[in-house]
């Protein structure tokens, strides 16, 4: 069980890093695209980061359910599942923005992307609170 926890925590760290970094990278990618009027290195970096972290997110979710099953799914785990599902929706929305950006379409403003980024921070804080406090 210890190794499952270690793998879970490592993958969560990687996935959450991407959740925070990709919307911010989209801001800089948008600026680079406006300057170059072409696909530049920031686009490549953003796509690679998103793809790599997708695998980490899948592993984090699988190991999370494995651990929850070992704990007999206490009540607080359902709160965590709901919050992680919301973060997964956020991540999917980010992926749609990355796919559009890959085609050179940047519809979101810098301000929207900054706020979008901060929403994910609040979501991660909520997950951490649930895991630490383990409310009924």
C-alpha positions as CSV (number, residue, x, y, z in Angstrom):
1,X,0.0,0.0,0.0
2,X,2.9,2.4,0.7
3,X,4.1,2.2,-3.0
4,X,0.6,2.8,-4.2
5,X,0.5,6.0,-2.1
6,X,3.9,7.1,-3.3
7,X,2.9,6.6,-6.9
8,X,-0.4,8.3,-6.3
9,X,1.2,11.4,-4.7
10,X,3.9,11.7,-7.4
11,X,1.4,11.5,-10.2
12,X,-1.0,13.9,-8.5
13,X,1.9,16.4,-8.1
14,X,2.7,16.1,-11.8
15,X,-0.9,16.4,-12.9
16,X,-1.6,19.4,-10.6
17,X,1.6,21.1,-11.8
18,X,0.2,20.9,-15.4
19,X,-3.2,22.1,-14.2
20,X,-1.5,25.2,-13.0
21,X,1.1,25.6,-15.7
22,X,-0.8,25.0,-19.0
23,X,-3.3,27.9,-18.8
24,X,-0.4,30.2,-17.9
25,X,1.6,28.7,-20.8
26,X,-1.4,29.4,-23.1
27,X,-1.0,33.1,-22.3
28,X,2.6,33.2,-23.4
29,X,1.9,31.0,-26.4
30,X,-0.8,33.4,-27.5
31,X,1.6,36.3,-27.2
32,X,4.3,34.3,-29.1
33,X,1.9,33.4,-31.8
34,X,0.9,37.1,-32.2
35,X,4.5,38.0,-32.6
36,X,5.7,35.2,-34.9
37,X,2.3,34.6,-36.6
38,X,3.4,31.0,-36.5
39,X,3.6,27.9,-34.3
40,X,6.6,28.5,-32.0
41,X,8.5,26.6,-29.3
42,X,6.1,27.6,-26.6
43,X,3.3,25.8,-28.4
44,X,5.4,22.7,-28.6
45,X,6.2,22.9,-24.9
46,X,2.6,23.4,-23.9
47,X,1.4,20.5,-26.0
48,X,4.1,18.2,-24.6
49,X,3.3,19.3,-21.0
50,X,-0.4,18.7,-21.5
51,X,0.1,15.2,-23.1
52,X,2.6,14.0,-20.5
53,X,0.5,15.1,-17.6
54,X,-2.6,13.4,-19.0
55,X,-0.9,10.1,-18.4
56,X,0.0,11.2,-14.9
57,X,-3.6,12.2,-14.2
58,X,-4.9,8.8,-15.3
59,X,-2.4,7.0,-13.1
60,X,-3.3,9.3,-10.2
61,X,-7.0,8.6,-10.6
62,X,-6.5,4.8,-10.9
63,X,-4.2,4.7,-7.8
64,X,-6.6,7.0,-6.0
65,X,-9.5,4.6,-6.5
66,X,-7.2,1.7,-5.5
67,X,-6.4,3.4,-2.3
68,X,-10.0,4.4,-1.7
69,X,-11.1,0.8,-2.2
70,X,-8.5,-0.3,0.4
71,X,-10.1,2.2,2.8
72,X,-13.6,0.8,2.1
73,X,-14.6,4.2,0.5
74,X,-15.3,6.3,3.6
75,X,-17.6,9.3,3.2
76,X,-14.9,11.9,2.7
77,X,-13.5,10.0,-0.3
78,X,-16.7,10.8,-2.2
79,X,-16.1,14.5,-1.6
80,X,-12.6,14.0,-3.0
81,X,-13.9,12.1,-6.0
82,X,-16.4,14.9,-6.8
83,X,-13.7,17.6,-6.5
84,X,-11.2,15.6,-8.6
85,X,-13.9,15.1,-11.2
86,X,-14.4,18.9,-11.3
87,X,-10.6,19.3,-11.8
88,X,-10.7,16.7,-14.6
89,X,-13.4,18.7,-16.3
90,X,-11.2,21.8,-15.9
91,X,-8.3,19.8,-17.4
92,X,-10.4,18.7,-20.3
93,X,-11.5,22.3,-21.0
94,X,-7.8,23.2,-20.9
95,X,-7.2,20.5,-23.5
96,X,-9.8,21.9,-25.8
97,X,-8.0,25.3,-25.6
98,X,-4.7,23.6,-26.3
99,X,-6.2,21.9,-29.4
100,X,-7.6,25.2,-30.7
101,X,-4.3,27.0,-30.0
102,X,-2.5,24.3,-32.0
103,X,-4.7,25.5,-35.0
104,X,-3.7,29.1,-34.2
105,X,-7.1,30.0,-32.7
106,X,-6.8,31.9,-29.4
107,X,-10.2,33.0,-28.3
108,X,-9.7,33.4,-24.6
109,X,-8.3,36.6,-23.2
110,X,-5.3,36.8,-20.9
111,X,-7.6,37.8,-18.1
112,X,-9.9,34.8,-18.6
113,X,-6.9,32.4,-18.7
114,X,-5.6,33.9,-15.4
115,X,-8.9,33.6,-13.7
116,X,-9.3,30.1,-15.2
117,X,-5.9,29.2,-13.7
118,X,-6.9,30.5,-10.2
119,X,-10.1,28.5,-10.2
120,X,-8.0,25.4,-10.4
121,X,-5.9,26.5,-7.4
122,X,-9.1,26.8,-5.4
123,X,-10.1,23.3,-6.5
124,X,-6.8,21.8,-5.5
125,X,-7.0,23.6,-2.1
126,X,-10.5,22.1,-1.6
127,X,-9.1,18.6,-2.4
128,X,-6.3,19.0,0.0
129,X,-8.6,20.2,2.7
130,X,-10.9,17.1,2.2
131,X,-7.9,14.7,2.4
132,X,-6.4,16.3,5.5
133,X,-9.7,17.0,7.4
134,X,-11.5,13.9,6.2
135,X,-15.0,15.3,7.0
136,X,-17.8,12.8,7.4
